[in-house]
Amino acid sequence: MVHPLLASSEFHGAALTALVAVFEGVCRELNLHPVQDPLTDIVAETVLHCVRDGKADQVHILNCARKALNIH
């Protein structure tokens, strides 16, 4: 399942695939199931915020999301 916030974003193709991979990875790190709920909404919004800074590299997005969500 692609989180609705990611699916409705302006990103498509490879960029969306990267976003979904990072979203799912962060959810795993937080022991969240990647379904729509308030906590995964926060994760999805954070991932989108991180990719909008201009870098689409998965490692950059993941590190940005981890920092924003205070995951060590």
Buried (B, 14 or more C-beta within 10 A) or exposed (E): EBBEBBBEBEBEEEBBEBBBBBBBBBBEBEEBEBEEEEEBEBBBBBBBEBBEEEEEEBEBBBBBBBEBBEEE
